[in-house]
C-alpha cells in the first residue's frame, strides 16, 4: 500500500475517532480501577512510555501514579485535545500509528497500545504489523518492552447491548464493521491471531501472550542483535 493510501486511511480513522471523542470516556472508557489492574505490575515504574492511540488520555492518571514519562501518539485531533486537558503527558503527537512515528530512536522503555487501538490497520492488511514491529524496535531501548491489548475473534463476533454508541457487525471470523451510530462513520476492525503477531514480531522480539475471552495481551521484549 502506497503512502497516499495510508494517509487516506489515516484520515478515515481520525474522522471516526473525532466523531466519538466528546463522549468517548462516558460511553467507552474503562474505569480507573480497571486501568490500574491492567497496568500496575506490568509497566515498570519511572518508564518513558510511548502510548500509541492515547485517545483522551484516560490512562495518564495511572501512568502518572507510576511516575512514568509519557509521549502520546494519536491520529484524532479531538481526542488529543482532551488528553491535553489532563495535563499529564510530556508530549502529544498528532500522527498515524501505521506510518513512521515522529519519535527519536532508542528513547523509550515501553511502547503500549490499549483497548483495541491496533484493530484498525489500513485495509486490514497483516503486513502492517511488520512495519509496526520495526517502529517499536527503532524507538525502544535494548531492555524495553511492548505491551498491546488487542481484540480477539470472539470480540469481533460478540453482540453488543442495544443503544451502544458503536454498532459492530461481523464481516468474517476476524473482521467487523464498526459504525458510530450518531455520525454514521464506519471503520473496519481486525482481530489478529497469535500466529500473525508471531510472524511480524518474532524476528525482532521475544513474545508472550495472555488471553481472555475478548482480549489478547501481547507482551514483547527486543532480541539482542546477533
PyMOL commands that set and color helices and strands:
alter all, ss='L'
color gray80, all
select helices_A, chain A and resi 3-27+32-39+60-65+77-86+117-119+122-124+128-139+153-157+194-201
alter helices_A, ss='H'
color red, helices_A
select strands_A, chain A and resi 48-52+69-74+91-94+108-113+140-151+166-170+175-180+186-190+205-211+215-222
alter strands_A, ss='S'
color yellow, strands_A
deselect
rebuild
show_as cartoon
